[in-house]
Amino acid sequence: MLPLQQAIPFSNYTDLYDLLIPQDNLLRQINDLIDFSFVHKELLDKYCLNNGCTAECPIRMFKYLLLKTIFDISDVDVVERSRYDLSFKYFLDLAPEETELISPSSLCKFRRLRLKDKDLLNLLIGTTVSIAIDKGIIKSKTIIVDSTHTGSRSNPYSPVEILRLRSKQLRKSLYDVEESIKEGLPLKNEDDDLEHELDYTKALFEVVSDNETLVNVPKVRERLNMLKETLSDIEDHYVSSTDEDARVGHKSQDKSFFGYKTHIAMSDERIITAATVTSEEKGDGPQLPELVEQSRNNGMEVETVIGDTAYSGKNNIQLAQDEQKGFELVAKLNPAISQGSRRAEQSFEFNKDAGMFVCPAGHMAIRRAKQGKKNQGKNQFIVYFFNTDKCRICGRRQGCYKESAKTKTYSVRIKSDEHKHQMDFQETDEFRAKSRSRYKIEAKNAELKNVFGYDRALSYGLTCMQLQGAMAIFAANIKRILKLI
């Protein structure tokens, strides 16, 4: 059962908050800036209002998740810190002397049950953009677009490899504390036999666990707990679990990446105005119409869009020239993206980092060649060649690959005349001046990864990735708004 409103704590010690928490404290500033009642309204349909035990207030549970994101800590640690940290207690609307806190497992249940089927990503971005507009922070009519990669939680290592990795991490933390501990550790396993590696890992775990002095060192204890969890996973065969929604994409022609991609639109003031989360193999260009529409729905006036060559596709140029929905597109043309005809049933997409097309199954072309001659009355083509060994066993080869064919190619027709206006525009000083702002979104992507832990997925599945993205972007926008205020 959910109360109609959050209970206000009464305490004789509430004055401690004003005495000990300064006005410039980040959590105090966030509490003063945002009215979190929107969370209660959004999740009201996820609770029973007249039956069952009284549920924990959804606003407080949401704030726990926000604290997790801001300080990049675990469920256990965020609950434990709220036991003794007055700024956490203040932010969570707890009385200073309150010690009866939630179980960390409640946060997992809140994420899975209460936030399920909620478009939290758009809700939280829209909330922060509205605040920024009301405060007069967003004044520009320009958005900068780009994507950032997030690795899947699924482990690409074999059981032996992951055991060695965790053991190595533990040994490194031990050596940082006490170099002489090397002599007392068991001999490392040198072969690839899983049973032998398990025996070594268990022996290492027992030796360290018996040393109370070392176990009480925080970084040693964290690595020891991680090793224990890995041992348990492997013995229970959970290590083979996979992320069904994650896909393989390419950051360059030679470097692949397994996980997800978040497509971001950001104002010139570095406030994220829209975002979509997709699997890694999706191209950047097709996401542009949704990013523009979301930004406008969130209250942003969009007259200029700045991006890299991935956004200069034919469809995006046509959208930019639309009389009602149009905008000025500041993105350099790439013949491989913006020209030529593509068959809708194939949906090959261009990877700007690798400079190659990727087929619907996620396989990248292995080479390319230009065919035809200039000024001969016929259009030239860029032909991309794929590995037929992969095509022969591909589950999606029907209608794409002809059995026993020696080659598989995809051709892109070069029609430079269709993009003359864009080509002329990108040669102007105005284009060059506006395109220099694109660096800002690279810094924002780095902030999401390095500050808010967005380089690695915390759970499995696209839905969980969207939740993680929603919290990270919400926190990043709040901090930016506070800085500009």
N, C-alpha and C positions, 0 to 999 in steps of 0.2 A: 504494500500500500504506500502511496506517495502523498505526503502532506501537500496542501495547496500552495504553501510558501515555505521558504527556508526558515528554520528556527533561529532566532537571534540569541546568541549566548549571553547570559548575564553572569558577571563575575566581579568580585571585589578587586581583582588585579588587572582589569582592563586598561587602567591608566599606564601600566608598564609599557604598552605598545607606543604610546606617545612619548614616553621618556627614553626608550631604548631603540626605537626604529626611526631613523632620520627621514626627513621629508624626501630626500633624494634617493632613498632605497628603491631598487628596481621594482620589487613586488608591491610596495606601497603606491608607486606611480601607476602601475598597471591597474591596481584596484580602483584608484581614483579616476583613471581614464575610461575604463570599460564598465558598462552595465551588463553583467553576466546573466541577467534575467532571460535573455534570448535563448540560453541553453535550456532553461526550465520549460519555456514555451515549445521549443522544438522537440523535446523528448517526452512531452506529456503523454502522448499516445502510446509510449512504450511501457507505461506503468499502470497498475490497477489503482484506482482512486479510493476504493471503499472495501478492499478485502486484503487479507494477508498481513504479514509483519511489516512494520514501518521500514521503508527503504531508505538508504543513505541518499541525501540530497544530490541530484544530478549535477548541480552547479559545483558542489564540492568535489565530486568525482571528476568532473571535467577539469577543475583546477589542479587536481593531482596529476592528470595527464599533461597539463601545460607545464607544471613544474618539472616533470620528467624530461620534457623536451628542452626547456630552457637550460637546465643544468646537466642534461645528458646522463642521467642516472637510471638505475633499474627500479622496478616496482618495489622491491624490498627496501632499497635505499631511500626512496622518496617517502615511504611511510615512516621509516626509522628516523629520518631527519626531521620530519614534522613532529616528532616526539619531543625534541629538545631545541629546535631552531625557532626562535620567536617570530622571525620574519615569515617563515612557513606557516606558523599558527595564525598569524595575522591575516595572511593571504587566504587561508582556508576558512576563515571565520570561526576559529576555535578559541576557546577560553585559554588563557596562558597556563592554567594548572591542569588542563585536560590531558589525560593519559590514555583514555579508552579510545583507541583509534581503529580504523578499518584493517581488515586482513589484506595483505598484498594481493591475494588471489581475487579479491573483489574487483580490482582494477581490470583484470583479465576478463572477468564476467561482464563488467560494464562495457568493455570494448566489443565483446562478441555479441551480447544480447541487446544492449540499449542503443548502441551506435549503428547497429546493423540496418542496412537499407536507407541510411541517411546520407544525403549529399552534403557531407560536412565540409568538403573541400570548397565548394562554391559559397556555402553559408559563411564560413569563417573569413574567406577572402573578401566577400561582399561586406561583412561587418567592419573589417579594418579599413577598407577603401571608403566606406561611408564616413567613418570617423575622420580619416585624412581629408576628405572633401569638406566636412563640416568645420574642421580646424583651419581650413584655408591652406593646407599643405600642398595638395595637388593642384597646380596651376597650369601645367603644360597640357597640351593636347597630343602628346607623342607617347607611343609605347615602343619598347624594345623587346624583341622576341628571341628566344633561344631555348635549347633543351639541356638537361643535365642527366647524367647516368647514375643509377643506384644499383649496386650489386645485390643479387638475390641472396637470401639467407641459406639456400641450399648449398651444401658443401661440394665443391668440385674435386675434393681430395678422396682418395681411397681410405679405408679404415686405418691402414698402416701409416699412411701419410699424415692423417689428422692426429693420430696418437703421437707421432714424432714431433709434429708442430707444437702441440700442447705441452709435451715434455720439455721441448726446447725453451718455450716461453717460461715454464716454471724454473728450469735451471738458470736461465738468465736473471730472473728476479732474485734467485738465491745468491748468485755470484755478486749481484749488486749490494747485497746485504752483508754477506760473509764469504770472501773468496776461498777460505780454507775448507769450506764445506765440500769441495770437490772430492777430497780424499775419502769422505764417508758415503758417497753416493754409489749405487750399484753400477756395474759395467753396462754400457749401452749395447743394445742389440744391433748387430751388423747385417742381418739378413732381412728378407721381405716376408718372412713367415708371420702371420697375424698372431698366432698363439705365443710365439716368442716375444713379440712386441708387447702383447698384453701382459705377459709375465714380468717384463722389465718395467712397464708402466706401473703395475700394481706394487712392485718392490720400491720404486721411486716414491710413490704416493705414501706408502707405509713409513719409509724413512723420514720423510718430511713431516708427516702427521704426528710422529712421536716426539718431534722437537717443538716443545711448547713456545720456546722463545721465537723461533722462526714463524710459526703459525700465527703469532700475534702481530706480525708485521703486515699491514694492510695489503701491500701489493703482492706479497707472497701468498696470503690467504685468498686473494682474488684468483690468482693463477691456479692455486691448488683446488679451489672450488670448480673452476673451469675444467681442469683435468678430471676431476671426479665425475662431473656431468658427462664428459665425453666417454669415459669408461662405461658409464651406465648406458649411454645411448648405443654404444657398439655391442655390448653384451646383450641388450634387448633388441638389437637389429633395427634401431630407429635411425641410425646414421644414413641409411640408404633412402630416407624420405626425400621427395623431390618437390620442387615448386612448380606446379602444373601451369601457372600463368606466366612465369618468367620465360624469356626467350633469349636467343643468342643474337646480338647485334655486333656492329663493327665500329670501333673508334678510329681505326685506320685500316689500310688495305691488309696489313699483316697482324693486326691486333683485334681479337674478338672480345666480347663482353657479355656476360650472362646476367640478366636481371631486368630492370625496368628503366623507363625514360620519362622524365617529367618535363612537359613543355610549358614554358613560363612566358607571360607578358608582364612587363614592368614599366611603370611610368618613369619619366625623366628624373623624378625625385627619388627613385629607387624604392617605390612602393609596388609590390607585386599586385597586379590588378586582375589576373586570371591565370589559371593553370589547368592542365589536363595530365593525367597519368596513363601511360600506355606500356605495353611490353616493349622490350628493347629494340626489336627489329622494325618498329614503325618509323616511317620517315617524318622529318620535321615539317616540311612544307604543307602536307594535308591538314595539319592541326591549326594553321593560321586563321581560317574563317571562324572557328569556334573561339579562339583566343580573342579575336577582335569583338565578336558578339558578346562574350562574357564580360569583357572590359566595359563595353557600353551598357550592358544590363546592370553592372555594378555602379554606374553613375559616371564613368569616365568618358569624356569627349575624345574621340579618336579621329585625328585628322592626318597623322603621319605614323607610319609603321617602319621601324628600322630593324633589319635582320641581315643574315648572311646569305650566301648564294642558294641555300636550301629553300629559301622562301620566294625565289624568283621564278617559280613554276608558272606554266601557262595559265592554269586556273586562278592562281593568286593575282596575276597581272590583270586578268579579266575582271576579277572581283574588285581590284583597286580602281579600275576604270568605270565601275558601275555608278550611275548617276545618284542613286539613293544610298547605297551602302559603301560607296567608294572612299578611298583615302590615298594619300601619297605614299607609294611604296619605295623605300630606300633600301634596295637589295640588289647587288650586282647580278647581272645575267650570267648564267652558265649554259652553254648550248646543250649540254647533256641533260639539264633539268628542264629548261624552259621551252625547248623546241622539239618537234617531232610528234608523231602520233603514237599513242599507247593503247593497246587493246584492253578494254575494261575487264575482261575475264582473267587477264594475267596479273594485273595490278603490280607490275614490277616497280620498285621504288629506288630512288637514287640515294646513295649514302655519300654525303658531302665530304666526310672525313677520309674515306677510302678512295673517293673518285670513281666508284663502281656502282653498278646496279645490283640489287639484291632481289632474288625471285621470291614468290609468295611463301615458299618453304623455308626461306631464311638463308639460302646458299648464295654466296657472292661470286660475281664474275671473276674469272682468273686473268683475263686480259681484254684489251679493246683495240680497235683499229678503225681508222677513218677510210671510207670508201667513196669513190666518185671524184670528179674533178670540178674545180671552181669554174664559174662562168661558162659552163657548157650547156646551159638550158635545163639542166636537171639538178635536183637537190642532192647534196652530199649526205651521207649517213655515217653515224658512229655506231659500229657493230661491237657488241659485248659478247664474249665467248664464255660459256660455262663448262664446268667439269662434268662430262657425260657419265663418268663412273658414279657420281652422286645421283644424276638424273635417272639412271636405270633402276635404282632401288628406291626412288622417292615415292612416297605415298600419294603425292599430288601430281604425278607425271601425266595422268590422263588428260588429254587435250593440250598438254604443254610440251611433252617430249614424245617424239615419234620413235617407236620401238626399233632398235638396231641402227638408229641414226648415228653417224660418226661425230656430229657436232650439234651443239645446242647454242643458238645465238639469240640475241635481242637487239634490234636495230632502232636507232633514234634518228629521225629525220631533222636536219638542220634547216630551219626557216628563219634566218636572221631578219628578213624583211618584216615579219609579223611583230617584231619587238623593237622596231626602229625608234619609237617614242621613248622606250625605256633605255635604250642604248644611248640616245642623245642626252637623256636626263642624267645618266650616271657619269657623263663627262663634264658636268657643270660643277662650279665651285659650291653651289648650294648642296648638291648631293654629297660631295666630299666632306663638307662641314658637318652635315647631319650624321653621316655614317661614322664619324669619329666617336659618337656617343655610345657605340655598341659595346665598348669595353666595360661599361658599367654593369651589364648583366653577367659578364664573366666573373666579376667580383662578387655579385650576389649568389651565383652558383657555388662559388668557393665558400662563402659564408654558410650556406645551408649545409654543406658537407662537413666543414671543419668545426663549426660552432654547434650545430644542431644534429650532428651524427647522421646526416642524410646520405652518406656514401654507401651505407649498407642497410638492407631491409631488416626490420626487427622481427618480422613474421612472414608467413607464407601467403601468397595470393594477391591478386590485384586490389581487392577490397581493403585489405590491411595496408597495402602500399599507399592507397589513397588516403586512409586515415593518418598514416605517418606523415604524408605530404601536407595534409591539412594542418596538423599541429605545428610542423616545422615552419611552414609559410606564415601561419598566424603569429607565431612567436617572433619571427624575423620582421614582420610588418609592424608589430607592436613596438619592438625595440627601435625601429627606424622612426616611427611616429614620435616616440618620446624624445629621441635625439633632435629631431627637427623642431619640436615644440620648445 
